[in-house]
Amino acid sequence: MLHKFLNSNPKLSPANYFKCMQINLRHMKAAAANLAQVICENELDVILVQEPYATNSNSPVISDIPPGYIAYHSLNDSHAYGAAII
């Protein structure tokens, strides 16, 4: 769908736009796995994630991050619910 919009607008070219997505994963593992696929398929630049799925409650790690991407977050053992930027 995004590609249809971009291709229908002649002023936009791949060098002129920034692909960003915002999503609430509701701490769901399946949603995190699907997000990884969407990121790769759409070559997204920045993803804003609310309530990410994280593993390891002592030092939370955002799971299913595609290769080449880095997740920034401030999740910790006392605050595992929050947001992340990928």
C-alpha positions in Angstrom: 0.0 0.0 0.0 2.8 2.4 0.8 4.5 1.6 -2.4 1.3 2.4 -4.4 1.1 5.8 -2.8 4.8 6.6 -3.4 4.7 5.4 -7.0 1.5 7.4 -7.7 3.2 10.7 -6.7 5.9 11.7 -9.2 7.5 14.2 -6.8 8.4 11.4 -4.5 11.4 9.2 -5.2 13.1 6.7 -2.9 15.8 9.3 -2.2 13.3 11.9 -1.1 11.3 10.2 1.6 11.8 8.8 5.0 9.8 5.6 6.0 8.5 5.7 9.5 6.0 3.5 11.4 4.3 3.7 14.8 2.8 0.6 16.4 1.6 -0.8 19.7 2.6 -4.4 20.1 0.7 -4.9 23.4 3.7 -7.1 24.7 2.7 -9.8 22.2 5.4 -12.1 20.9 3.5 -12.9 17.6 3.1 -9.1 16.9 6.8 -8.6 17.4 7.6 -11.4 14.9 5.2 -9.9 12.4 6.7 -6.5 12.9 10.1 -7.8 12.0 8.7 -9.1 8.7 7.0 -5.8 8.0 10.2 -3.9 8.7 12.1 -5.9 6.2 9.4 -6.0 3.5 8.9 -2.2 3.6 12.5 -1.2 4.3 11.4 1.1 7.1 13.9 3.6 8.5 12.5 4.3 12.0 9.9 2.3 13.9 8.3 3.8 17.1 7.0 0.9 19.2 4.8 1.2 22.2 4.5 -1.8 24.6 7.2 -3.8 22.9 7.6 -7.5 23.5 10.8 -8.0 25.6 12.5 -11.0 26.9 14.6 -11.4 30.1 12.8 -9.6 32.9 16.0 -8.7 34.7 17.4 -6.7 31.8 14.8 -6.6 29.1 15.8 -7.1 25.5 13.5 -6.2 22.6 13.1 -9.4 20.5 12.8 -10.0 16.8 14.9 -7.0 15.7 15.9 -7.6 12.0 19.7 -7.6 11.2 21.0 -4.1 10.6 18.6 -2.4 13.1 19.2 -1.4 16.7 16.5 -1.0 19.3 16.8 2.0 21.8 14.7 1.7 24.9 14.8 2.4 28.6 13.1 -0.8 29.8 14.4 -2.3 33.0 13.4 -4.9 35.6 11.1 -2.4 37.4 9.7 -0.8 34.2 9.3 -3.5 31.5 6.3 -1.7 29.9 7.3 1.3 27.8 8.4 2.3 24.4 11.2 1.7 22.0 12.7 3.2 18.9 14.0 0.8 16.3 
